Amino acid sequence: MNENASTHPRPHRPRRRGRAVAAVVTAAAAAVLAGVLAPASVSAAPRPDAVQQRLDDLVAKDGVPAALATVTGRDGRTRTYTAGTGDAVTGAKVPRDGRVRIGSNTKAFTAVVVLQLVAEGKLGLDASVDTYLPGLLRGDGIDGRNITVRQLLQHTSGLPDYVDQKAVLDAPRRYFEPRELLDAALVEKARFAPGARWEYSNTNYLVAGLIVQKTTGRPFGEEVTRRVIDRIGLRHTSFPTPGDMTIPGPHPKGYQRTEDGSLRDYTELDPSWGWAAGAMISTNGDLNRFYDALLGGRLLPPAQLAQMRTTVPADEVAPGAGYGLGLLSTPLSCGGTVWGHGGGIPGYATFGGVTGDGRAAHLAVTTIPGDGATAKHAAEAVDAALCR
């Protein structure tokens, strides 16, 4: 095995600008961020070092500063991989299973908390947003009396997105209050009538986070920590507290390329604009453990897990893809389905998921890929890891 692999058992209000980059994935990017696009050739099982080779190629051919992955295979063994450099200035090595910002994987955590509250009888999936936050959602074609909690989690609400790519990249350390972000979305017209179709929007999870806070009377991050992170012992996962722009513990630095081709360091940024849609920090290993615990019934009762896994077509993501409640399903090239989410935030992008038979793979690169080819290659690496 390659030596890099190891084995063990708005400064102003942000506004929607096209299909924005993000905290958080867009519908177009969700496919690759799920890490499940089929590789060009699957005629033979990948060699044992195929995952390492694909990570090496992401660095050498696609130009990502670093790539790292954690894979649990059919044999139950967990392997970690690294490629590239963890610090473009010093040349420091990439820490094994280092911490990264996980972007829209946060949505899966948010959906779990909401569904736990449903199981406790404190929320109703088919209750309107106005039931819990009366008058909050009003705008051109937007009415919280007609939008349900389920539609928020499922991205079928029609709410416009609040993310402005340029504002985020230009002012990465700017702090945003959740209500400020929501106001930025509500100046836009509804994308469609509630329930009419599926379209990815970070605003849905912003509202879900506000509902959690209103229902529990506690800060959203505290609820995620208590109900999910601590419950299943995710030691390397955290929801940043207000004002915290750092990544605790060993981590590779995150970058984005500027127009002149140079790298800008986005390791330290204020993730408040991602909040319940994309603020969290974790490792590939912890993401594997989270999704495995989720699908294994350790976080939700059977009824709520079944609701979470009930999908609507999300063909914008990938052929055969479906979106449930904060959970994406996509077919693997070798047959079967992978469940996960994926995410991106300036400096980092994560790809991956788990299968029903215990296989798990998550991969991170230390930049949001600037083109579809690089993201596709990262997705293929995950597919290869799960299908070998």
Buried (B, 14 or more C-beta within 10 A) or exposed (E): EBEBBBEEEBEEBBBBEEBBBBBBBBBBBBBBBBBBBBBEEBEEEBEBBBBBBBBBBBBEEBBBBBBBBBBBBEEEEBBBBBBBBBBBEEEEBBBBBBBBBBBBBBBBBBBBBBBBBBBEEEBBBEBBBBBBBEEBBEBEBBBBEBBBBBBBBBBBBBBBBBBBBEBBBEBBEBEBEBEBBBBBBBEBEBBBEBBEEBBBBBBBBBBBBBBBBEBBEEBBBEBBBEBBBEBBEBEBBBBBEEEBBEBEEBBBBBBBBEEEEEBBBBBBBBBBBBBBBBBBBBBBBBBBBBBBBBBEEEBBEEEBBEBBBEBEEBEBBBEEBBBBBBBBBBBBBBEEBBBBBBBBBBBBBBBBBBBEEBBBBBBBBBBBBBEEEBBBBBBBBBBBBBBB
